[in-house]
Structure formats: structure tokens, C-alpha cells
Amino acid sequence: MSEPGLVVVDDAIALAFQQMLADRWATATAEDTTRDPGEPGVRLRCYLDLRQELTTVRF
């Protein structure tokens, strides 16, 4: 993702997408979504640092 964007989704999809990002990059995650009355979808704010890609540790 090269710049911020808007996607209209429900709670489960928003949280699943956030988890996918957190599995790959350094991410400050949120635990809850917010909903604006009368607007479709939910809002979820997380902070993603694309410069800090996580690596898998194998034992």
C-alpha cells in the first residue's frame, strides 16, 4: 500500500486484514473498530511501518 485509502468492510474483515498486516510488518494494532451512524462499514486505525518487515524465526 503506497498511500492511505478507504475500503468499506465489516468488523471481522477489518480485524482480519489488520492481523495480516501485523504478521508481516511492525504494526501498532487496534482492538476495536468504530462505526459512524448512517455510514457503511467500520473504521479501524492501525499504524504500519513498511520499513520494519518482520522475519520468521525458525528453531
PDB file of N, CA, C and O in Angstrom, chain B, residues numbered from 101:
ATOM      1  N   MET B 101       0.858  -1.161   0.000  1.00  0.00           N
ATOM      2  CA  MET B 101       0.000   0.000   0.000  1.00  0.00           C
ATOM      3  C   MET B 101       0.906   1.225   0.000  1.00  0.00           C
ATOM      4  O   MET B 101       1.657   1.453   0.948  1.00  0.00           O
ATOM      5  N   SER B 102       0.831   1.983  -1.034  1.00  0.00           N
ATOM      6  CA  SER B 102       1.728   3.121  -1.148  1.00  0.00           C
ATOM      7  C   SER B 102       1.184   4.399  -0.520  1.00  0.00           C
ATOM      8  O   SER B 102       1.949   5.321  -0.237  1.00  0.00           O
ATOM      9  N   GLU B 103      -0.123   4.465  -0.300  1.00  0.00           N
ATOM     10  CA  GLU B 103      -0.718   5.641   0.317  1.00  0.00           C
ATOM     11  C   GLU B 103      -2.026   5.246   0.997  1.00  0.00           C
ATOM     12  O   GLU B 103      -2.597   4.203   0.676  1.00  0.00           O
ATOM     13  N   PRO B 104      -2.513   6.075   1.940  1.00  0.00           N
ATOM     14  CA  PRO B 104      -3.756   5.752   2.638  1.00  0.00           C
ATOM     15  C   PRO B 104      -4.925   5.617   1.662  1.00  0.00           C
ATOM     16  O   PRO B 104      -4.957   6.262   0.614  1.00  0.00           O
ATOM     17  N   GLY B 105      -5.875   4.770   2.028  1.00  0.00           N
ATOM     18  CA  GLY B 105      -7.049   4.578   1.190  1.00  0.00           C
ATOM     19  C   GLY B 105      -8.256   4.232   2.027  1.00  0.00           C
ATOM     20  O   GLY B 105      -8.160   4.132   3.250  1.00  0.00           O
ATOM     21  N   LEU B 106      -9.385   4.050   1.386  1.00  0.00           N
ATOM     22  CA  LEU B 106     -10.635   3.740   2.066  1.00  0.00           C
ATOM     23  C   LEU B 106     -11.206   2.465   1.480  1.00  0.00           C
ATOM     24  O   LEU B 106     -11.345   2.324   0.265  1.00  0.00           O
ATOM     25  N   VAL B 107     -11.536   1.533   2.375  1.00  0.00           N
ATOM     26  CA  VAL B 107     -12.183   0.290   1.991  1.00  0.00           C
ATOM     27  C   VAL B 107     -13.364   0.111   2.935  1.00  0.00           C
ATOM     28  O   VAL B 107     -13.204   0.279   4.144  1.00  0.00           O
ATOM     29  N   VAL B 108     -14.540  -0.222   2.424  1.00  0.00           N
ATOM     30  CA  VAL B 108     -15.721  -0.415   3.262  1.00  0.00           C
ATOM     31  C   VAL B 108     -15.875  -1.904   3.533  1.00  0.00           C
ATOM     32  O   VAL B 108     -16.131  -2.686   2.617  1.00  0.00           O
ATOM     33  N   VAL B 109     -15.717  -2.300   4.813  1.00  0.00           N
ATOM     34  CA  VAL B 109     -15.815  -3.694   5.231  1.00  0.00           C
ATOM     35  C   VAL B 109     -16.512  -3.782   6.586  1.00  0.00           C
ATOM     36  O   VAL B 109     -16.814  -2.761   7.204  1.00  0.00           O
ATOM     37  N   ASP B 110     -16.769  -5.029   7.050  1.00  0.00           N
ATOM     38  CA  ASP B 110     -17.355  -5.216   8.373  1.00  0.00           C
ATOM     39  C   ASP B 110     -16.246  -5.451   9.406  1.00  0.00           C
ATOM     40  O   ASP B 110     -15.063  -5.474   9.063  1.00  0.00           O
ATOM     41  N   ASP B 111     -16.642  -5.625  10.679  1.00  0.00           N
ATOM     42  CA  ASP B 111     -15.678  -5.785  11.780  1.00  0.00           C
ATOM     43  C   ASP B 111     -14.716  -6.945  11.543  1.00  0.00           C
ATOM     44  O   ASP B 111     -13.502  -6.775  11.664  1.00  0.00           O
ATOM     45  N   ALA B 112     -15.238  -8.106  11.212  1.00  0.00           N
ATOM     46  CA  ALA B 112     -14.405  -9.303  11.074  1.00  0.00           C
ATOM     47  C   ALA B 112     -13.356  -9.129   9.984  1.00  0.00           C
ATOM     48  O   ALA B 112     -12.199  -9.505  10.177  1.00  0.00           O
ATOM     49  N   ILE B 113     -13.732  -8.578   8.870  1.00  0.00           N
ATOM     50  CA  ILE B 113     -12.783  -8.390   7.772  1.00  0.00           C
ATOM     51  C   ILE B 113     -11.739  -7.339   8.138  1.00  0.00           C
ATOM     52  O   ILE B 113     -10.558  -7.514   7.838  1.00  0.00           O
ATOM     53  N   ALA B 114     -12.151  -6.262   8.775  1.00  0.00           N
ATOM     54  CA  ALA B 114     -11.206  -5.217   9.173  1.00  0.00           C
ATOM     55  C   ALA B 114     -10.165  -5.769  10.133  1.00  0.00           C
ATOM     56  O   ALA B 114      -8.975  -5.496   9.973  1.00  0.00           O
ATOM     57  N   LEU B 115     -10.586  -6.539  11.124  1.00  0.00           N
ATOM     58  CA  LEU B 115      -9.652  -7.085  12.104  1.00  0.00           C
ATOM     59  C   LEU B 115      -8.761  -8.164  11.485  1.00  0.00           C
ATOM     60  O   LEU B 115      -7.585  -8.263  11.835  1.00  0.00           O
ATOM     61  N   ALA B 116      -9.300  -8.968  10.579  1.00  0.00           N
ATOM     62  CA  ALA B 116      -8.502  -9.989   9.899  1.00  0.00           C
ATOM     63  C   ALA B 116      -7.436  -9.336   9.014  1.00  0.00           C
ATOM     64  O   ALA B 116      -6.299  -9.806   8.965  1.00  0.00           O
ATOM     65  N   PHE B 117      -7.794  -8.272   8.326  1.00  0.00           N
ATOM     66  CA  PHE B 117      -6.839  -7.555   7.480  1.00  0.00           C
ATOM     67  C   PHE B 117      -5.733  -6.943   8.335  1.00  0.00           C
ATOM     68  O   PHE B 117      -4.555  -7.011   7.983  1.00  0.00           O
ATOM     69  N   GLN B 118      -6.122  -6.347   9.458  1.00  0.00           N
ATOM     70  CA  GLN B 118      -5.131  -5.773  10.365  1.00  0.00           C
ATOM     71  C   GLN B 118      -4.164  -6.854  10.843  1.00  0.00           C
ATOM     72  O   GLN B 118      -2.960  -6.610  10.920  1.00  0.00           O
ATOM     73  N   GLN B 119      -4.673  -8.045  11.165  1.00  0.00           N
ATOM     74  CA  GLN B 119      -3.809  -9.129  11.630  1.00  0.00           C
ATOM     75  C   GLN B 119      -2.846  -9.573  10.536  1.00  0.00           C
ATOM     76  O   GLN B 119      -1.686  -9.878  10.814  1.00  0.00           O
ATOM     77  N   MET B 120      -3.318  -9.611   9.301  1.00  0.00           N
ATOM     78  CA  MET B 120      -2.449  -9.973   8.185  1.00  0.00           C
ATOM     79  C   MET B 120      -1.282  -8.973   8.067  1.00  0.00           C
ATOM     80  O   MET B 120      -0.142  -9.372   7.831  1.00  0.00           O
ATOM     81  N   LEU B 121      -1.571  -7.698   8.229  1.00  0.00           N
ATOM     82  CA  LEU B 121      -0.518  -6.686   8.196  1.00  0.00           C
ATOM     83  C   LEU B 121       0.447  -6.857   9.367  1.00  0.00           C
ATOM     84  O   LEU B 121       1.662  -6.753   9.199  1.00  0.00           O
ATOM     85  N   ALA B 122      -0.099  -7.120  10.554  1.00  0.00           N
ATOM     86  CA  ALA B 122       0.724  -7.269  11.753  1.00  0.00           C
ATOM     87  C   ALA B 122       1.622  -8.502  11.682  1.00  0.00           C
ATOM     88  O   ALA B 122       2.682  -8.532  12.307  1.00  0.00           O
ATOM     89  N   ASP B 123       1.212  -9.509  10.933  1.00  0.00           N
ATOM     90  CA  ASP B 123       2.035 -10.707  10.774  1.00  0.00           C
ATOM     91  C   ASP B 123       3.255 -10.451   9.903  1.00  0.00           C
ATOM     92  O   ASP B 123       4.222 -11.211   9.961  1.00  0.00           O
ATOM     93  N   ARG B 124       3.230  -9.414   9.111  1.00  0.00           N
ATOM     94  CA  ARG B 124       4.328  -9.151   8.165  1.00  0.00           C
ATOM     95  C   ARG B 124       5.186  -7.941   8.531  1.00  0.00           C
ATOM     96  O   ARG B 124       6.405  -7.979   8.364  1.00  0.00           O
ATOM     97  N   TRP B 125       4.567  -6.871   9.026  1.00  0.00           N
ATOM     98  CA  TRP B 125       5.300  -5.648   9.328  1.00  0.00           C
ATOM     99  C   TRP B 125       5.058  -5.204  10.763  1.00  0.00           C
ATOM    100  O   TRP B 125       4.094  -5.621  11.406  1.00  0.00           O
ATOM    101  N   ALA B 126       5.950  -4.353  11.251  1.00  0.00           N
ATOM    102  CA  ALA B 126       5.776  -3.765  12.575  1.00  0.00           C
ATOM    103  C   ALA B 126       4.504  -2.923  12.548  1.00  0.00           C
ATOM    104  O   ALA B 126       4.384  -1.992  11.751  1.00  0.00           O
ATOM    105  N   THR B 127       3.567  -3.251  13.413  1.00  0.00           N
ATOM    106  CA  THR B 127       2.249  -2.628  13.373  1.00  0.00           C
ATOM    107  C   THR B 127       1.743  -2.344  14.782  1.00  0.00           C
ATOM    108  O   THR B 127       1.832  -3.206  15.656  1.00  0.00           O
ATOM    109  N   ALA B 128       1.220  -1.160  15.007  1.00  0.00           N
ATOM    110  CA  ALA B 128       0.509  -0.850  16.245  1.00  0.00           C
ATOM    111  C   ALA B 128      -0.962  -1.114  15.965  1.00  0.00           C
ATOM    112  O   ALA B 128      -1.603  -0.360  15.234  1.00  0.00           O
ATOM    113  N   THR B 129      -1.494  -2.177  16.542  1.00  0.00           N
ATOM    114  CA  THR B 129      -2.852  -2.599  16.222  1.00  0.00           C
ATOM    115  C   THR B 129      -3.891  -1.996  17.159  1.00  0.00           C
ATOM    116  O   THR B 129      -3.574  -1.534  18.255  1.00  0.00           O
ATOM    117  N   ALA B 130      -5.129  -2.012  16.701  1.00  0.00           N
ATOM    118  CA  ALA B 130      -6.281  -1.582  17.490  1.00  0.00           C
ATOM    119  C   ALA B 130      -7.113  -2.822  17.821  1.00  0.00           C
ATOM    120  O   ALA B 130      -7.099  -3.792  17.064  1.00  0.00           O
ATOM    121  N   GLU B 131      -7.827  -2.801  18.929  1.00  0.00           N
ATOM    122  CA  GLU B 131      -8.634  -3.954  19.306  1.00  0.00           C
ATOM    123  C   GLU B 131     -10.094  -3.796  18.923  1.00  0.00           C
ATOM    124  O   GLU B 131     -10.831  -4.780  18.859  1.00  0.00           O
ATOM    125  N   ASP B 132     -10.513  -2.577  18.672  1.00  0.00           N
ATOM    126  CA  ASP B 132     -11.914  -2.317  18.364  1.00  0.00           C
ATOM    127  C   ASP B 132     -12.040  -1.467  17.107  1.00  0.00           C
ATOM    128  O   ASP B 132     -11.149  -0.692  16.759  1.00  0.00           O
ATOM    129  N   THR B 133     -13.158  -1.637  16.448  1.00  0.00           N
ATOM    130  CA  THR B 133     -13.490  -0.780  15.315  1.00  0.00           C
ATOM    131  C   THR B 133     -14.504   0.257  15.786  1.00  0.00           C
ATOM    132  O   THR B 133     -15.117   0.096  16.841  1.00  0.00           O
ATOM    133  N   THR B 134     -14.676   1.306  15.014  1.00  0.00           N
ATOM    134  CA  THR B 134     -15.717   2.290  15.309  1.00  0.00           C
ATOM    135  C   THR B 134     -16.652   2.369  14.114  1.00  0.00           C
ATOM    136  O   THR B 134     -16.268   2.062  12.985  1.00  0.00           O
ATOM    137  N   ARG B 135     -17.863   2.777  14.375  1.00  0.00           N
ATOM    138  CA  ARG B 135     -18.881   2.870  13.331  1.00  0.00           C
ATOM    139  C   ARG B 135     -19.515   4.252  13.392  1.00  0.00           C
ATOM    140  O   ARG B 135     -19.890   4.732  14.462  1.00  0.00           O
ATOM    141  N   ASP B 136     -19.629   4.877  12.240  1.00  0.00           N
ATOM    142  CA  ASP B 136     -20.310   6.175  12.153  1.00  0.00           C
ATOM    143  C   ASP B 136     -21.766   5.919  11.791  1.00  0.00           C
ATOM    144  O   ASP B 136     -22.042   5.297  10.766  1.00  0.00           O
ATOM    145  N   PRO B 137     -22.709   6.390  12.619  1.00  0.00           N
ATOM    146  CA  PRO B 137     -24.132   6.172  12.320  1.00  0.00           C
ATOM    147  C   PRO B 137     -24.495   6.644  10.914  1.00  0.00           C
ATOM    148  O   PRO B 137     -24.153   7.755  10.509  1.00  0.00           O
ATOM    149  N   GLY B 138     -25.183   5.792  10.192  1.00  0.00           N
ATOM    150  CA  GLY B 138     -25.633   6.139   8.855  1.00  0.00           C
ATOM    151  C   GLY B 138     -24.604   5.913   7.754  1.00  0.00           C
ATOM    152  O   GLY B 138     -24.919   6.075   6.575  1.00  0.00           O
ATOM    153  N   GLU B 139     -23.385   5.545   8.120  1.00  0.00           N
ATOM    154  CA  GLU B 139     -22.323   5.292   7.147  1.00  0.00           C
ATOM    155  C   GLU B 139     -22.090   3.790   7.026  1.00  0.00           C
ATOM    156  O   GLU B 139     -22.211   3.069   8.016  1.00  0.00           O
ATOM    157  N   PRO B 140     -21.760   3.310   5.835  1.00  0.00           N
ATOM    158  CA  PRO B 140     -21.485   1.884   5.679  1.00  0.00           C
ATOM    159  C   PRO B 140     -20.117   1.510   6.245  1.00  0.00           C
ATOM    160  O   PRO B 140     -19.205   2.337   6.264  1.00  0.00           O
ATOM    161  N   GLY B 141     -19.973   0.284   6.701  1.00  0.00           N
ATOM    162  CA  GLY B 141     -18.687  -0.235   7.150  1.00  0.00           C
ATOM    163  C   GLY B 141     -18.253   0.285   8.501  1.00  0.00           C
ATOM    164  O   GLY B 141     -19.013   0.941   9.212  1.00  0.00           O
ATOM    165  N   VAL B 142     -17.020  -0.021   8.839  1.00  0.00           N
ATOM    166  CA  VAL B 142     -16.440   0.365  10.130  1.00  0.00           C
ATOM    167  C   VAL B 142     -15.117   1.088   9.883  1.00  0.00           C
ATOM    168  O   VAL B 142     -14.574   1.077   8.778  1.00  0.00           O
ATOM    169  N   ARG B 143     -14.616   1.717  10.947  1.00  0.00           N
ATOM    170  CA  ARG B 143     -13.316   2.379  10.874  1.00  0.00           C
ATOM    171  C   ARG B 143     -12.346   1.627  11.783  1.00  0.00           C
ATOM    172  O   ARG B 143     -12.693   1.210  12.888  1.00  0.00           O
ATOM    173  N   LEU B 144     -11.149   1.473  11.295  1.00  0.00           N
ATOM    174  CA  LEU B 144     -10.096   0.836  12.086  1.00  0.00           C
ATOM    175  C   LEU B 144      -8.794   1.548  11.764  1.00  0.00           C
ATOM    176  O   LEU B 144      -8.410   1.658  10.599  1.00  0.00           O
ATOM    177  N   ARG B 145      -8.125   2.025  12.783  1.00  0.00           N
ATOM    178  CA  ARG B 145      -6.869   2.740  12.555  1.00  0.00           C
ATOM    179  C   ARG B 145      -5.735   1.914  13.152  1.00  0.00           C
ATOM    180  O   ARG B 145      -5.747   1.570  14.334  1.00  0.00           O
ATOM    181  N   CYS B 146      -4.767   1.608  12.312  1.00  0.00           N
ATOM    182  CA  CYS B 146      -3.551   0.959  12.803  1.00  0.00           C
ATOM    183  C   CYS B 146      -2.374   1.648  12.131  1.00  0.00           C
ATOM    184  O   CYS B 146      -2.503   2.195  11.036  1.00  0.00           O
ATOM    185  N   TYR B 147      -1.239   1.615  12.790  1.00  0.00           N
ATOM    186  CA  TYR B 147      -0.049   2.270  12.274  1.00  0.00           C
ATOM    187  C   TYR B 147       0.921   1.201  11.796  1.00  0.00           C
ATOM    188  O   TYR B 147       1.276   0.295  12.550  1.00  0.00           O
ATOM    189  N   LEU B 148       1.342   1.306  10.561  1.00  0.00           N
ATOM    190  CA  LEU B 148       2.149   0.303   9.893  1.00  0.00           C
ATOM    191  C   LEU B 148       3.473   0.909   9.459  1.00  0.00           C
ATOM    192  O   LEU B 148       3.503   1.981   8.855  1.00  0.00           O
ATOM    193  N   ASP B 149       4.567   0.224   9.767  1.00  0.00           N
ATOM    194  CA  ASP B 149       5.885   0.689   9.347  1.00  0.00           C
ATOM    195  C   ASP B 149       6.436  -0.294   8.318  1.00  0.00           C
ATOM    196  O   ASP B 149       6.942  -1.356   8.681  1.00  0.00           O
ATOM    197  N   LEU B 150       6.339   0.056   7.037  1.00  0.00           N
ATOM    198  CA  LEU B 150       6.786  -0.821   5.958  1.00  0.00           C
ATOM    199  C   LEU B 150       8.302  -1.006   5.957  1.00  0.00           C
ATOM    200  O   LEU B 150       8.813  -1.916   5.305  1.00  0.00           O
ATOM    201  N   ARG B 151       9.023  -0.154   6.678  1.00  0.00           N
ATOM    202  CA  ARG B 151      10.480  -0.285   6.738  1.00  0.00           C
ATOM    203  C   ARG B 151      10.910  -1.389   7.692  1.00  0.00           C
ATOM    204  O   ARG B 151      12.058  -1.831   7.651  1.00  0.00           O
ATOM    205  N   GLN B 152       9.987  -1.846   8.563  1.00  0.00           N
ATOM    206  CA  GLN B 152      10.319  -2.870   9.556  1.00  0.00           C
ATOM    207  C   GLN B 152       9.587  -4.171   9.259  1.00  0.00           C
ATOM    208  O   GLN B 152       8.627  -4.526   9.943  1.00  0.00           O
ATOM    209  N   GLU B 153      10.047  -4.875   8.238  1.00  0.00           N
ATOM    210  CA  GLU B 153       9.434  -6.149   7.903  1.00  0.00           C
ATOM    211  C   GLU B 153       9.868  -7.179   8.943  1.00  0.00           C
ATOM    212  O   GLU B 153      11.045  -7.282   9.286  1.00  0.00           O
ATOM    213  N   LEU B 154       8.886  -7.941   9.437  1.00  0.00           N
ATOM    214  CA  LEU B 154       9.181  -8.965  10.419  1.00  0.00           C
ATOM    215  C   LEU B 154       9.735 -10.197   9.725  1.00  0.00           C
ATOM    216  O   LEU B 154       9.359 -10.505   8.594  1.00  0.00           O
ATOM    217  N   THR B 155      10.624 -10.898  10.403  1.00  0.00           N
ATOM    218  CA  THR B 155      11.161 -12.121   9.855  1.00  0.00           C
ATOM    219  C   THR B 155      10.696 -13.293  10.699  1.00  0.00           C
ATOM    220  O   THR B 155      10.478 -13.149  11.902  1.00  0.00           O
ATOM    221  N   THR B 156      10.546 -14.425  10.089  1.00  0.00           N
ATOM    222  CA  THR B 156      10.113 -15.618  10.806  1.00  0.00           C
ATOM    223  C   THR B 156      11.329 -16.255  11.465  1.00  0.00           C
ATOM    224  O   THR B 156      12.356 -16.482  10.826  1.00  0.00           O
ATOM    225  N   VAL B 157      11.191 -16.534  12.742  1.00  0.00           N
ATOM    226  CA  VAL B 157      12.261 -17.193  13.489  1.00  0.00           C
ATOM    227  C   VAL B 157      11.983 -18.685  13.464  1.00  0.00           C
ATOM    228  O   VAL B 157      10.911 -19.132  13.871  1.00  0.00           O
ATOM    229  N   ARG B 158      12.947 -19.449  12.988  1.00  0.00           N
ATOM    230  CA  ARG B 158      12.793 -20.903  12.932  1.00  0.00           C
ATOM    231  C   ARG B 158      13.757 -21.545  13.910  1.00  0.00           C
ATOM    232  O   ARG B 158      14.930 -21.176  13.975  1.00  0.00           O
ATOM    233  N   PHE B 159      13.261 -22.502  14.665  1.00  0.00           N
ATOM    234  CA  PHE B 159      14.099 -23.210  15.641  1.00  0.00           C
ATOM    235  C   PHE B 159      14.463 -24.574  15.129  1.00  0.00           C
ATOM    236  O   PHE B 159      15.165 -25.322  15.810  1.00  0.00           O
TER     237      PHE B 159
END
